[in-house]
Amino acid sequence: MTHPSTVSGVVTQFLWANPHSYIDLDVNGDHWRLEIEAVNLLRRYGWSKDSLKAGDKISCMGARAKDPAVFAQKCFTVEFPDGRKLMATPTGEPPEPSAPRRSDR
């Protein structure tokens, strides 16, 4: 999550579901599955089940999966060619890393 990247392509499917929603994206012939937040959180950020449709061209800023063979990414921001943006986190940025836990023992 500390090294965000951007992927652009054409939406093939938008799965509006819990516990996570997903965007399936065709990126130059490669299939990518982008994970985004749960429905209840996305609604708070202005999303609906109709926010994305098959054929929409988008760019997604997010964090790549550790295993590059998975072609997955945690998506923080979706941008359309006309400049419209949908935030998939409160700020459209990766969450701050958690502070290391200290044991009180």
C-alpha positions, 0 to 999 in steps of 0.5 A: 500500500505504500507504493501506489500505482495506476492501471487504465483499461475498460470495465468488463464487469462491476460487482457491487457486493459485500464484503468487497466490491470488484471492478473487472478491467480489460487492460490491453487484453489482460484481465485485472480484478480490482478490489474496492470497499464494501457497498455500505462504505462506497455509498458514503463516498457517492457510489451506486450500483450504476457508478460503473458500466461495462465499456467504461474507460477508467484509470484506477490508482491503488496498491498492487497485489504482492503476487503479480500473477494475481493481477489484483489491486486495491483501488483507492480512486477511479478516474474517468477520461472526462476528469470525473473521480470516484473515491473508494476511500475517504481521501482517495489515498491509501490508508496510513500504515498501522502503528506497530503494536506494543505489548504492555507486558 
